[in-house]
């Protein structure tokens, strides 16, 4: 009985210590180190999102990471709005522990946003998007069992929920849980992708001399409506493997309103041309009047300086291929060249299935 009571008190004390460490959203931070170098060791496993992936999961997955990061000090207004985040680039080597999958070599630029800060610890959400080279891919003659990756060059997405524990002013212990995804955005089949969950630990070394944090106020953000027209697309493949490439293009009209320094909300009207719909209709012995789709989407956009991250949920109202369902999504990155023009790289999906990459540009009418 006493041991059970002691265990309960131990859990409560541990919870209280954790809440104390992260109780301050932002304390009066006076200075930051301008940059850092670090090393991280990952250890995880492949998430089996397909029934036939048992043969690809033969053990736990180690990964090694070297990174360089820049620590923002509030020189621009968005840096202050996000509580002085970090930006960096991570080079990772990951071993899938399976001869059919081989290994992946990745270069992932990232942003790390503070969620909680105290004087001895910080909790961050790190998100990154880059490129990976996968050594072993599907081959009809030599590697048929790799039914998840069809190209050597793939996109790499990574998300980490990580804690920074200050050992001394110049060094931090890092602990985190992570999610990593590799795929080619349906450019070449097969493209089921690889999803990896894991835990990791690392060491961060701060470089240079601390610089003063800028706590000055900035002008109020313009919260008027803005109207954006985008044209984007790429090529895609459909089953069977080693088939032809099909053109896929989207024309979108977006109405976006800035509701805060960080966020915009709005809607979009989409017209989508997909040449593969004609072939899919032929295979299904279905009449197809036009390889066009159209829909309406609810839009959210996160603004980080000249970069924004759009997240969209759409509903088809014209959809000749019913097998994909009535819902579609978009997620990606936009770079605002100036007030009128932006470049974008988005991924259009049907739930967890990639449809095609939307690589293109946009123009703000207002």
C-alpha positions, 0 to 999 in steps of 0.5 A: 500500500505504501509503495503504491502511494509512493508511486502516485506521489512520484508521478505527481512530482514528475508531472509538476516538474514537467509543468514547471519546466514548460510553464512559461510561454516566453520569458524575458529572453535577453540574448541568443547565440547566432548559430549552432551545430549539432548531431542527432541519433534516430532510432525508429520503425517503418509504419505499415500502411499497406497490407503487403509491407511485412516483407519490407519490415525486418528490424528497427531503423537507425539514422544519423544526422548532422545539422547547422541552424541559425537562431533568429533574434527578432530583427524582423517582425515575423521572428518576434511573432513566432517567439524567435524560432530557428532555421537550419539544414539537416543532413541525414543517413538512414538505414532501412535495415532491409536489402530491398529498401537499402538506405536513404541520404537526405538533405532537409531544410527546416524551421523549428518553432518554440511552443514553450520556453523556460530558463532551462528548457524549451519545447519545439516543433520542427518541420522540414521539407527536402530531397532524399536519395533512396539507394534501392528502388522498385525494379520489375526484374530485380527488386519487385518486392519493393512496392513502395518507392519507384525513384531514386530521388524523392521528397523527404518530409520530417516533423519532430516534437523536440525538447532542448535541455540546457546543460551549459550556456554553450550546449544543449541536450536534445530529445525528440519523437519524429515522423519522416515520409519519403515519396515522389508525389506520384511522378512514378509508380510505385509510390506508396511511400515510406513512413517512419516513426522514431525517437532520437537524442542529440547534442547541440553546440552554440557558436559565436557570441550571444547577440541581443534580442530585439523586443521592439514593436512592429507595424500592424499587419495588413488584414485586408482581403487578397486575391491570388490566381495560381497555375501549377502542375507536373507529370504523373504515372498510374498503374501498371508500373513503367507506364507513360507520364500524364500531364496534370495541371491546376488553375486556382482562384484564391481569396485569402484574409490575414486574420493574424500576423501568423495566419490567413484563412479563405477559400479557393475555386479549382479547375484541374486537368488530368490526362490520366483520367482518360486512360483510367476511364478506358480501363474501367470501360467508363464513358468520359466526356472531359478529363477535367475536375473542379472543386471548392476548397477551404484554405489556411495559410501559415506565414513565416516571413516570405515563406507560407505553408498552405493547407487546403481541404477541397470538395469536388463538385465535378468529378468524372472518376468516382473511385478517388472520392469527393475530397481532395487536399493540398499541402506544401510551400509558397515563396513570396518573391514580392507583393505580387508574385509567388512560386509554389510547390504543393502536393495534391492528394486524396487522403493519404494517396498522392495525386500529383505535384503542383509546381508553378507560380501565382499572381496577386490581383489585389 
